[in-house]
Amino acid sequence: MIPPAPETVKKSLGSETTEALARWFQDILENNAVSWDEYREIPPRLDNVETRLQNVETRLQNVETRLQNVETKLEVLDQDVSELRDEFKEFRREITQRFDVVHGRFDRMHEHLASMTKWTVGTLALFGTLITILLTISQFFK
């Protein structure tokens, strides 16, 4: 149903041109426009979409809150790891110092053992020499 065109349009364009334009607009509207029944279905759907969007926003806020909590926990863990690193460094320093002390003791023990071994070998050599001399002297007096 094509509504009649205004008289001023008919006078300026002519009645044939006005009717052709009206039919052309009508075809465009029929092919591309939404009917009233379809339009009445759209607002409830938009309300549904809006409700879902609000739910998505709420969920997104919950996710952001959780992420902030996770970031806070990660910062605490990072601090704990830093403290553990410092404690391990101190522990390694203490162990290194203790090993240095033990190493020094082993060095002193090695020096003492080397010295005692030299004295023992020297003493045995002296006794061996004395015994050899005494045996040689005893061979002359027989």
SULBELVEN-V374061 format. One record per residue. RES is the residue in one small letter. PHI is phi in radians with two decimals (999 if undefined). Layout:
RES&PHI ; RES&PHI
//
This chain:
m&999 ; i&-1.76 ; p&-1.24 ; p&-1.19 ; a&-1.36 ; p&-1.08 ; e&-1.09 ; t&-1.14 ; v&-1.22 ; k&-1.09 ; k&-1.19 ; s&-1.39 ; l&-1.79 ; g&1.74 ; s&-1.22 ; e&-1.16 ; t&-1.14 ; t&-1.12 ; e&-1.16 ; a&-1.14 ; l&-1.14 ; a&-1.11 ; r&-1.12 ; w&-1.11 ; f&-1.06 ; q&-1.08 ; d&-1.09 ; i&-1.06 ; l&-1.15 ; e&-1.15 ; n&-1.41 ; n&-2.03 ; a&-1.47 ; v&-1.68 ; s&-1.29 ; w&-1.08 ; d&-1.11 ; e&-1.17 ; y&-1.12 ; r&-1.15 ; e&-1.38 ; i&-1.19 ; p&-0.99 ; p&-1.08 ; r&-1.14 ; l&-1.12 ; d&-1.07 ; n&-1.10 ; v&-1.10 ; e&-1.11 ; t&-1.08 ; r&-1.10 ; l&-1.10 ; q&-1.11 ; n&-1.11 ; v&-1.13 ; e&-1.10 ; t&-1.10 ; r&-1.11 ; l&-1.10 ; q&-1.10 ; n&-1.09 ; v&-1.14 ; e&-1.09 ; t&-1.10 ; r&-1.09 ; l&-1.10 ; q&-1.11 ; n&-1.11 ; v&-1.13 ; e&-1.08 ; t&-1.09 ; k&-1.11 ; l&-1.14 ; e&-1.12 ; v&-1.10 ; l&-1.11 ; d&-1.09 ; q&-1.12 ; d&-1.07 ; v&-1.14 ; s&-1.09 ; e&-1.10 ; l&-1.11 ; r&-1.05 ; d&-1.09 ; e&-1.12 ; f&-1.15 ; k&-1.08 ; e&-1.10 ; f&-1.08 ; r&-1.10 ; r&-1.07 ; e&-1.08 ; i&-1.11 ; t&-1.09 ; q&-1.09 ; r&-1.11 ; f&-1.11 ; d&-1.09 ; v&-1.10 ; v&-1.11 ; h&-1.06 ; g&-1.08 ; r&-1.11 ; f&-1.11 ; d&-1.07 ; r&-1.13 ; m&-1.10 ; h&-1.09 ; e&-1.08 ; h&-1.11 ; l&-1.13 ; a&-1.10 ; s&-1.11 ; m&-1.14 ; t&-1.14 ; k&-1.09 ; w&-1.12 ; t&-1.13 ; v&-1.10 ; g&-1.10 ; t&-1.12 ; l&-1.08 ; a&-1.12 ; l&-1.11 ; f&-1.10 ; g&-1.07 ; t&-1.15 ; l&-1.09 ; i&-1.14 ; t&-1.11 ; i&-1.12 ; l&-1.11 ; l&-1.19 ; t&-1.16 ; i&-1.13 ; s&-1.16 ; q&-1.20 ; f&-1.30 ; f&-1.57 ; k&-1.59
//
